[in-house]
Amino acid sequence: MPMIEMFLDYLRLERNYSLLTVKSYREDLSDFERFFESLDSQVSWTSVDADVIRNWMEYMMDRGNSASSVNRRLSALRSFYRFALRKKIVQRDPVHGLQGPKKKKPLPQFLKETEMERLLDSKMWTDSYEDVLSRTLIIMFYETGIRLSELTGLDDKDVDSVTCEIKVTGKRNKQRIIPYGENLAKTLAIYRQKRDAMVKDGSAAFFQTKVGERMSGAQVRSLVKKNLSKVSTLKKRTPHVLRHTFATAMLNHNAGLESVKKLLGHESLSTTEIYTHTTFEQLKKVYKNAHPRA
């Protein structure tokens, strides 16, 4: 009985895999068999080595297969050779120690500066408490890059209107100081005045509900999503998107990577570097749209 069929019978009869899963294994293993036979008719399942498998992975990537697809097929091959080694059909496992291609991390989603300008236009907002609160939340995220948990954890004493600095408690209780500019200072002053007129005996929290309770993460997310939906069609319309927007805007306006790292509270520069890929993608789009020969 051919080796592939022996393995598939094992999956179906002993491991109770579904017919659909067995079919998928058959296709993956048959694809690899066709590949190594095309390289050399003398190559067989028992003589395949790691180089042949690496060539197969490169071949799949060159044909446009995603890293996930290649890794799935490699996993099928790994299971096959483990079975064959246990049954003493092969003397060694050529897949052992091989690493599949790394999955590309998705680039951070962010709003365009024109979208933020539209959203923050004062004509878009009323003077209701919810609107003043929502606009202040959005500007705070956009102009400081603060995390959601950091924002909801802010107390009144953490926002210094004299020095224009915010004391933030980040991950693992690490504290950092974030400076802010005149525009946010005016926004915070308006919000504070509105909040103090609305709430007489509120909590120590900086951001409060109408009844003086600290804003929860869910409440902030809901307000942000509701308002970002007015200007953006991004699938994600979250506070974290505004954090990405802050970082991207800073780099697009020539801020140093180390400075952005400190403002975001990243421990490693490699975490911040993902935003350089975002700005490079923007640069490519500008080039493509602007250059007559692009």
N, C-alpha and C positions, 0 to 999 in steps of 0.2 A: 504494500500500500504506500502511495506517495507520502512524503513527510508532512506536507501541508494537510492532507486529509486525516492523517493520524492525529495531528494537533487539533484540528477542528472537531473531530469525534470526541476528543478529551474535553474540549470546552463545552460541547453540547451534552454529552452523556454523564460526565463526572462533575463538571462545574455548573451544569444547568444554565448555561448562558442562553440568552434569547436568540431566535433565528436571525434577527436583525443584526445583533452584535457579531454572531458567527459570520454572517455575510460580509460585514465590515472588515473582520480579520482576514477573510479569504481574499478580498480585493486588495488589501494592503500588502499581504504576503505575495500574492501573485504579481503585483506591480514590482516588488523588489526582485522576484525571480526573473521576470522579463528583463529587468535592468541588468542584472549581473550576467545573464546569458548573452545579452547584446554586447557586453564588454569582451567576453571570451567564452567560447562554447565549452571550454574545458573546465570552467569554474562551476562548482556545485555548492549545495548547501553546506557540505562538510568542509569545503576548502575556502569558503568566503572568509576574508579577514577584515580588520577594522578599516583599512584604507578603502575597500570596496564600499563599505557602508557610508563612510565619509563622502565618497564620490556621489553616492545615491542622494544623500542629504543636499549636497551642493546642486545636483541636477534638479531636485524638486524646488529648491529656492530660486534657481535660475528661471524655472518655468512659472514663477509667480505664486507658488504655494506659500501660505503664511507660516510663521514659526509654530503656531499652534497645530496646524495641519501636519507639519513635518514631525513634530514631537509626538503626535498621536500615532503616526505610522511607525516611528522609532519604538514606541512603547509596545506596539503589536509585535515587532521583530524581537524585542527584548524578551517578551513572554514566550515567544516561540522557541528561542534558543535556551531559555531556562528549562523548558519542557524537554527539549531534545537532549540537553546535558544530563538531566535526571534519568532519562530513559537510555542513556549511554549510546544515543544515535550519533552524537558528535563528541569529539574529544575536548573541545574548548568552546567557550562562549565569546565570539568576536565582538559582541555588543557591550560586554562588561567594561565599565570605565568610560564609555563614550558619552559625551554630553551633547544634547540637542541644541539647536539655535536658541538664543535668548529672545524672549518676547520683547518687542518694542513697547516701552512705556508710552501710554497716550500723552500727547502734549496737553498742558493745562488749558482749559477753556477760559476765555476772558472776553469782556465787552470791549468794543472799539471806543476810542475816545469820543467820537461823534455821538455814539449811543449814550455815553455817560453825560455828555453836555446836554443832550435832549432831556434825559431823565432828571437832571438836577436843575433844569430851568425852573425858576420860581413860579412861572405860569402853570406848571404842571401840578401845583400843590395848593391846597386850601390852608386856612389857619386853624383847622381842627387839631385836636391833640394827637389823633392817630397819624395825621399827615406830617405834623411837625416831628413826631417821634420817628416815623418811618424814614423821612428824609435825613434826619440826623444819624440814624443807624447806618444808612447807606453811605453817607459822606464819611462817617467814622471808619467804616471798612475800607472805603476807596482811598482815603487820604492817610491811613496809618498802616494798612495791611494786617490789622489785628485779627487774631483767631476768634471764632464764635465763642468758645469757652472763656477766652480772656475777656471778651466784651461783656458777657453776662456776669462775669465775676467782678467787674469794676464797681468800686464804691465811690461815693461822692468825693471822698478825700484823695482818691487816686488821680483825679483830673484837676490839675493845677492851672487855673485860668490866668495866673500872674506870669508864670514861667512858660506857659504853653507847652506843658509836658504831661504825658500820661504814664503812670507807673503800672506796669502790666505784670501779672503773675502767670507765667507760661507753663510749658510742660515740665514735669518733675519739680514744680514749685520754684523754678528759676525766674528771677525778676529782671526786667529790663525797662529802660526809660525810652519812650517814643516821643520825639518832638512833633509838634503840629504847627500849621501856619495860620495866617490871619483869617482865611476863609472859614476854616473849621472852627476857629475861636469864636467868630460871629455866630455860626450855626449852633454851637454848644451853648452860647449865652442865651440865644432865643429859646432853645429847648429848655434850659434850666428855669428860665422865667415862666414859661408855659407850665412846666411840671410843678413848680412850687405854688403856682396859682391854683392848679387843679388838685394837687395832693397836699393836704395840710399835715397829716401825720404818716408820712411814708416811711419806707425802710431806709437803710443806709446805702442801698444800691443807687448807682448813677442812673441806670435805665430802669424805669418803673412803669407798671401798668396804670390805668386810670385810678385804681383803688390803692395804689401805693405799694404793690408787691413787686419784687425783683422780676424782671423779664426772664422767662425760661428760654432755653435754646429753641424749642419748638415754636414758641411765639415769635421769636426773631426771624427764624427761617420762613415762617408763614408770611410775615410782612415783606421780607426781602423778595420772596418768589412772586408775590402779588404785584409788586412794583417793577421788578425787572421785566416782567411779562409785557409791560407797556412798551418797551423799546427793543427787546431781544427775543429771538426765536431759538436761542440755545436750549438744548435738552436740559442742561443743568442751569438752574437759576437760583443759586445758593449763596450764602455768605462767603463760602470758600472761593467761588468764582470771582467775587469782588477782591478777595485777597490776591488771587492770580492777576486780576486787572491792575491792582496797585503795583505789584512787582514788575509786570510787563511795561506799564507806563513809566516807572522809574528808569528801567534799563533803556527804553526807547528815547528817554530824555537825558541819556549819558550819565546816569548814576553808576558808581563803581559797584562791582559784584560784591565786594566785601561789605560795603555800606548797606546794600540791600539785604545781605545775609544777616547782619546785626539787627536791622529794623524788623525783619520777619521772625527773628529768634531761632534761626536754624543753627544746629550744632555743627553741621558739616557744609562746606562750600559746595560739595557735589549735589546737595539737595537744591541749592539755589541755582545751580548751573542749568537746570532744566528750562529755566526761563530764557536763557540765551538761545536755546533752540527755537523757542516761540518767537523771539524777536527776529531771528534769522529767517524763519518762515515768512514773517511779515515783509522782510527786506526782499525776499525772492518775489513775492507778489507785487511789490512796488516796482521792481525791475521789469517783471514781465509785462505789467500794464503800461510802463512808461517808455521802455526802449523800443524803437521802431523795428529792430531786427530780432527781438526776443520771441 
